[in-house]
Amino acid sequence: NAAYVGAKASVIGMTKQLAYELAPSGVCVNVVAHGPIATERVAGAFERRDEASKQAVLSRLPMGRYGTVDEAAGSVLHLCSESAGYSTGSVIDINGGLYM
């Protein structure tokens, strides 16, 4: 959908510009762009699908599964850590290869 794609591109562009502007002040700005993550809500909706529908969804995911909440959280925790102190303007894709 054009509105979704436009909004996502805007967030990425804003992230990169803010990273550039705030870097001299020591502020890092990054964005996490997640794909399908098996939150309680998402997993519940997936489980209500029939088997053919489940397979159709999974066949579109290069890794063949939804990401876990822990996998998504791990990337966010990394960005909050000192080891990411030189990362700014980054887009961290957590999507199992869906958007390459």
N, CA and C atoms as an extended XYZ file, in Angstrom:
300
Properties=species:S:1:pos:R:3:atomname:S:1:resname:S:1:resid:I:1 pbc="F F F"
N         0.840       -1.168        0.000 N   ASN     1
C         0.000        0.000        0.000 CA  ASN     1
C         0.889        1.236        0.000 C   ASN     1
N         0.569        2.187       -0.838 N   ALA     2
C         1.405        3.367       -1.047 CA  ALA     2
C         1.594        4.189        0.224 C   ALA     2
N         0.569        4.317        1.032 N   ALA     3
C         0.693        5.099        2.267 CA  ALA     3
C         1.684        4.450        3.222 C   ALA     3
N         1.627        3.127        3.352 N   TYR     4
C         2.552        2.408        4.240 CA  TYR     4
C         3.988        2.561        3.751 C   TYR     4
N         4.196        2.337        2.460 N   VAL     5
C         5.545        2.433        1.900 CA  VAL     5
C         6.084        3.853        2.046 C   VAL     5
N         5.245        4.839        1.782 N   GLY     6
C         5.665        6.224        1.928 CA  GLY     6
C         6.019        6.577        3.360 C   GLY     6
N         5.220        6.104        4.299 N   ALA     7
C         5.491        6.373        5.715 CA  ALA     7
C         6.790        5.710        6.154 C   ALA     7
N         6.998        4.470        5.718 N   LYS     8
C         8.218        3.749        6.097 CA  LYS     8
C         9.451        4.454        5.525 C   LYS     8
N         9.388        4.871        4.268 N   ALA     9
C        10.504        5.586        3.655 CA  ALA     9
C        10.759        6.912        4.369 C   ALA     9
N         9.707        7.573        4.806 N   SER    10
C         9.855        8.835        5.533 CA  SER    10
C        10.552        8.632        6.868 C   SER    10
N        10.194        7.575        7.582 N   VAL    11
C        10.841        7.289        8.871 CA  VAL    11
C        12.327        7.015        8.658 C   VAL    11
N        12.659        6.260        7.622 N   ILE    12
C        14.064        5.959        7.341 CA  ILE    12
C        14.814        7.237        6.976 C   ILE    12
N        14.233        8.068        6.126 N   GLY    13
C        14.873        9.318        5.752 CA  GLY    13
C        15.056       10.251        6.936 C   GLY    13
N        14.042       10.358        7.779 N   MET    14
C        14.132       11.203        8.965 CA  MET    14
C        15.214       10.684        9.913 C   MET    14
N        15.296        9.368       10.059 N   THR    15
C        16.316        8.770       10.920 CA  THR    15
C        17.708        9.153       10.447 C   THR    15
N        17.953        9.027        9.168 N   LYS    16
C        19.274        9.344        8.625 CA  LYS    16
C        19.600       10.834        8.772 C   LYS    16
N        18.633       11.700        8.532 N   GLN    17
C        18.883       13.133        8.664 CA  GLN    17
C        19.111       13.522       10.122 C   GLN    17
N        18.295       12.992       11.032 N   LEU    18
C        18.504       13.281       12.457 CA  LEU    18
C        19.850       12.754       12.928 C   LEU    18
N        20.239       11.576       12.443 N   ALA    19
C        21.544       11.023       12.816 CA  ALA    19
C        22.656       11.973       12.390 C   ALA    19
N        22.548       12.507       11.196 N   TYR    20
C        23.546       13.441       10.681 CA  TYR    20
C        23.584       14.721       11.517 C   TYR    20
N        22.414       15.259       11.812 N   GLU    21
C        22.344       16.522       12.541 CA  GLU    21
C        22.754       16.391       14.002 C   GLU    21
N        22.455       15.251       14.623 N   LEU    22
C        22.703       15.095       16.055 CA  LEU    22
C        24.038       14.433       16.382 C   LEU    22
N        24.716       13.874       15.390 N   ALA    23
C        26.000       13.209       15.633 CA  ALA    23
C        27.021       14.112       16.323 C   ALA    23
N        27.153       15.384       15.938 N   PRO    24
C        28.124       16.239       16.628 CA  PRO    24
C        27.842       16.394       18.128 C   PRO    24
N        26.609       16.169       18.537 N   SER    25
C        26.243       16.260       19.955 CA  SER    25
C        26.374       14.919       20.663 C   SER    25
N        26.817       13.892       19.944 N   GLY    26
C        26.980       12.572       20.546 CA  GLY    26
C        25.703       11.757       20.628 C   GLY    26
N        24.673       12.180       19.913 N   VAL    27
C        23.398       11.460       19.936 CA  VAL    27
C        23.341       10.517       18.739 C   VAL    27
N        23.071        9.251       19.016 N   CYS    28
C        22.913        8.253       17.955 CA  CYS    28
C        21.430        8.067       17.661 C   CYS    28
N        21.089        7.997       16.389 N   VAL    29
C        19.703        7.808       15.965 CA  VAL    29
C        19.676        6.640       14.986 C   VAL    29
N        18.923        5.616       15.317 N   ASN    30
C        18.794        4.431       14.481 CA  ASN    30
C        17.330        4.025       14.432 C   ASN    30
N        17.001        3.123       13.516 N   VAL    31
C        15.628        2.647       13.404 CA  VAL    31
C        15.641        1.129       13.241 C   VAL    31
N        14.672        0.490       13.859 N   VAL    32
C        14.468       -0.948       13.702 CA  VAL    32
C        13.270       -1.139       12.781 C   VAL    32
N        13.491       -1.829       11.678 N   ALA    33
C        12.426       -2.107       10.708 CA  ALA    33
C        12.138       -3.601       10.772 C   ALA    33
N        11.117       -3.943       11.522 N   HIS    34
C        10.839       -5.370       11.700 CA  HIS    34
C         9.841       -5.871       10.676 C   HIS    34
N         9.975       -7.125       10.386 N   GLY    35
C         9.008       -7.826        9.548 CA  GLY    35
C         8.046       -8.567       10.455 C   GLY    35
N         7.577       -9.725       10.026 N   PRO    36
C         6.612      -10.476       10.831 CA  PRO    36
C         7.257      -11.070       12.087 C   PRO    36
N         6.810      -10.595       13.238 N   ILE    37
C         7.304      -11.059       14.535 CA  ILE    37
C         6.140      -11.723       15.266 C   ILE    37
N         6.395      -12.889       15.818 N   ALA    38
C         5.344      -13.695       16.461 CA  ALA    38
C         5.023      -13.179       17.860 C   ALA    38
N         4.424      -11.997       17.928 N   THR    39
C         3.904      -11.507       19.201 CA  THR    39
C         2.682      -12.356       19.556 C   THR    39
N         2.158      -12.192       20.756 N   GLU    40
C         0.965      -12.958       21.139 CA  GLU    40
C        -0.172      -12.721       20.153 C   GLU    40
N        -0.376      -11.485       19.797 N   ARG    41
C        -1.482      -11.145       18.890 CA  ARG    41
C        -1.274      -11.759       17.503 C   ARG    41
N        -0.075      -11.588       16.959 N   VAL    42
C         0.215      -12.109       15.616 CA  VAL    42
C         0.163      -13.632       15.606 C   VAL    42
N         0.761      -14.255       16.619 N   ALA    43
C         0.757      -15.722       16.679 CA  ALA    43
C        -0.665      -16.256       16.814 C   ALA    43
N        -1.494      -15.581       17.592 N   GLY    44
C        -2.885      -16.007       17.750 CA  GLY    44
C        -3.647      -15.946       16.438 C   GLY    44
N        -3.447      -14.859       15.694 N   ALA    45
C        -4.115      -14.719       14.396 CA  ALA    45
C        -3.614      -15.774       13.420 C   ALA    45
N        -2.317      -16.059       13.468 N   PHE    46
C        -1.749      -17.080       12.578 CA  PHE    46
C        -2.340      -18.453       12.886 C   PHE    46
N        -2.456      -18.778       14.162 N   GLU    47
C        -2.972      -20.098       14.553 CA  GLU    47
C        -4.429      -20.295       14.154 C   GLU    47
N        -5.179      -19.228       14.004 N   ARG    48
C        -6.584      -19.348       13.593 CA  ARG    48
C        -6.744      -19.609       12.090 C   ARG    48
N        -5.678      -19.505       11.338 N   ARG    49
C        -5.742      -19.764        9.890 CA  ARG    49
C        -5.836      -21.265        9.629 C   ARG    49
N        -6.375      -21.621        8.470 N   ASP    50
C        -6.359      -23.037        8.093 CA  ASP    50
C        -4.949      -23.398        7.607 C   ASP    50
N        -4.671      -24.670        7.500 N   GLU    51
C        -3.315      -25.137        7.192 CA  GLU    51
C        -2.808      -24.611        5.844 C   GLU    51
N        -3.657      -24.587        4.835 N   ALA    52
C        -3.231      -24.087        3.519 CA  ALA    52
C        -2.851      -22.611        3.590 C   ALA    52
N        -3.607      -21.840        4.342 N   SER    53
C        -3.318      -20.419        4.505 CA  SER    53
C        -2.004      -20.221        5.256 C   SER    53
N        -1.772      -21.025        6.292 N   LYS    54
C        -0.507      -20.946        7.036 CA  LYS    54
C         0.672      -21.211        6.109 C   LYS    54
N         0.571      -22.250        5.297 N   GLN    55
C         1.663      -22.594        4.390 CA  GLN    55
C         1.892      -21.500        3.351 C   GLN    55
N         0.822      -20.880        2.894 N   ALA    56
C         0.953      -19.783        1.926 CA  ALA    56
C         1.718      -18.614        2.536 C   ALA    56
N         1.418      -18.292        3.783 N   VAL    57
C         2.120      -17.202        4.471 CA  VAL    57
C         3.590      -17.560        4.648 C   VAL    57
N         3.863      -18.730        5.185 N   LEU    58
C         5.243      -19.133        5.468 CA  LEU    58
C         6.075      -19.271        4.196 C   LEU    58
N         5.454      -19.636        3.091 N   SER    59
C         6.200      -19.804        1.839 CA  SER    59
C         6.745      -18.477        1.317 C   SER    59
N         6.176      -17.365        1.745 N   ARG    60
C         6.658      -16.043        1.325 CA  ARG    60
C         7.803      -15.535        2.203 C   ARG    60
N         8.094      -16.240        3.279 N   LEU    61
C         9.157      -15.823        4.197 CA  LEU    61
C        10.413      -16.639        3.898 C   LEU    61
N        11.512      -16.011        3.459 N   PRO    62
C        12.710      -16.760        3.103 CA  PRO    62
C        13.203      -17.709        4.202 C   PRO    62
N        13.043      -17.335        5.464 N   MET    63
C        13.467      -18.221        6.550 CA  MET    63
C        12.377      -19.217        6.930 C   MET    63
N        11.202      -19.095        6.317 N   GLY    64
C        10.133      -20.063        6.520 CA  GLY    64
C         9.432      -19.991        7.864 C   GLY    64
N         9.591      -18.884        8.572 N   ARG    65
C         8.970      -18.747        9.892 CA  ARG    65
C         8.882      -17.275       10.259 C   ARG    65
N         8.077      -17.003       11.256 N   TYR    66
C         8.021      -15.665       11.845 CA  TYR    66
C         9.225      -15.505       12.775 C   TYR    66
N         9.654      -14.279       12.977 N   GLY    67
C        10.685      -14.013       13.966 CA  GLY    67
C        10.096      -14.095       15.361 C   GLY    67
N        10.956      -14.273       16.339 N   THR    68
C        10.492      -14.318       17.723 CA  THR    68
C        10.640      -12.940       18.363 C   THR    68
N         9.898      -12.739       19.418 N   VAL    69
C        10.006      -11.488       20.175 CA  VAL    69
C        11.426      -11.335       20.709 C   VAL    69
N        12.032      -12.420       21.171 N   ASP    70
C        13.405      -12.352       21.687 CA  ASP    70
C        14.396      -11.937       20.602 C   ASP    70
N        14.197      -12.420       19.381 N   GLU    71
C        15.094      -12.026       18.290 CA  GLU    71
C        14.973      -10.537       18.001 C   GLU    71
N        13.771      -10.025       17.988 N   ALA    72
C        13.570       -8.593       17.758 CA  ALA    72
C        14.132       -7.780       18.921 C   ALA    72
N        13.862       -8.218       20.128 N   ALA    73
C        14.334       -7.498       21.317 CA  ALA    73
C        15.855       -7.480       21.383 C   ALA    73
N        16.493       -8.559       20.954 N   GLY    74
C        17.955       -8.619       20.981 CA  GLY    74
C        18.587       -7.528       20.139 C   GLY    74
N        18.013       -7.260       18.992 N   SER    75
C        18.542       -6.196       18.141 CA  SER    75
C        18.341       -4.826       18.772 C   SER    75
N        17.204       -4.628       19.406 N   VAL    76
C        16.942       -3.358       20.089 CA  VAL    76
C        17.898       -3.193       21.269 C   VAL    76
N        18.097       -4.257       22.032 N   LEU    77
C        19.022       -4.189       23.165 CA  LEU    77
C        20.433       -3.854       22.704 C   LEU    77
N        20.838       -4.418       21.580 N   HIS    78
C        22.165       -4.090       21.048 CA  HIS    78
C        22.277       -2.589       20.775 C   HIS    78
N        21.261       -2.011       20.147 N   LEU    79
C        21.309       -0.579       19.850 CA  LEU    79
C        21.361        0.272       21.111 C   LEU    79
N        20.852       -0.255       22.216 N   CYS    80
C        20.866        0.468       23.494 CA  CYS    80
C        22.174        0.272       24.252 C   CYS    80
N        23.032       -0.587       23.762 N   SER    81
C        24.257       -0.913       24.489 CA  SER    81
C        25.424       -0.032       24.048 C   SER    81
N        26.464       -0.037       24.867 N   GLU    82
C        27.660        0.734       24.543 CA  GLU    82
C        28.345        0.209       23.290 C   GLU    82
N        28.177       -1.071       22.983 N   SER    83
C        28.834       -1.629       21.798 CA  SER    83
C        28.263       -1.063       20.499 C   SER    83
N        27.119       -0.402       20.564 N   ALA    84
C        26.531        0.235       19.379 CA  ALA    84
C        26.784        1.742       19.379 C   ALA    84
N        27.710        2.186       20.201 N   GLY    85
C        27.954        3.612       20.364 CA  GLY    85
C        28.415        4.346       19.117 C   GLY    85
N        28.903        3.629       18.118 N   TYR    86
C        29.354        4.262       16.878 CA  TYR    86
C        28.370        4.021       15.740 C   TYR    86
N        27.231        3.440       16.064 N   SER    87
C        26.195        3.182       15.056 CA  SER    87
C        25.192        4.322       15.072 C   SER    87
N        25.078        5.004       13.967 N   THR    88
C        24.067        6.044       13.849 CA  THR    88
C        23.613        6.132       12.400 C   THR    88
N        22.348        6.415       12.213 N   GLY    89
C        21.780        6.459       10.871 CA  GLY    89
C        21.522        5.087       10.286 C   GLY    89
N        21.529        4.077       11.137 N   SER    90
C        21.369        2.698       10.667 CA  SER    90
C        19.907        2.281       10.634 C   SER    90
N        19.595        1.442        9.662 N   VAL    91
C        18.291        0.785        9.597 CA  VAL    91
C        18.560       -0.687        9.867 C   VAL    91
N        18.067       -1.185       10.984 N   ILE    92
C        18.256       -2.583       11.348 CA  ILE    92
C        17.026       -3.351       10.878 C   ILE    92
N        17.218       -4.189        9.869 N   ASP    93
C        16.122       -4.997        9.333 CA  ASP    93
C        16.047       -6.313       10.095 C   ASP    93
N        14.917       -6.559       10.723 N   ILE    94
C        14.670       -7.816       11.436 CA  ILE    94
C        13.471       -8.448       10.740 C   ILE    94
N        13.759       -9.165        9.654 N   ASN    95
C        12.648       -9.625        8.827 CA  ASN    95
C        12.865      -10.995        8.192 C   ASN    95
N        13.884      -11.711        8.620 N   GLY    96
C        14.106      -13.046        8.078 CA  GLY    96
C        14.349      -13.074        6.584 C   GLY    96
N        14.817      -11.970        6.026 N   GLY    97
C        15.102      -11.900        4.600 CA  GLY    97
C        13.920      -11.489        3.741 C   GLY    97
N        12.817      -11.109        4.363 N   LEU    98
C        11.607      -10.784        3.606 CA  LEU    98
C        11.799       -9.590        2.682 C   LEU    98
N        12.488       -8.564        3.137 N   TYR    99
C        12.649       -7.341        2.339 CA  TYR    99
C        14.099       -7.154        1.934 C   TYR    99
N        14.578       -7.944        0.999 N   MET   100
C        15.964       -7.787        0.541 CA  MET   100
C        15.969       -7.255       -0.870 C   MET   100
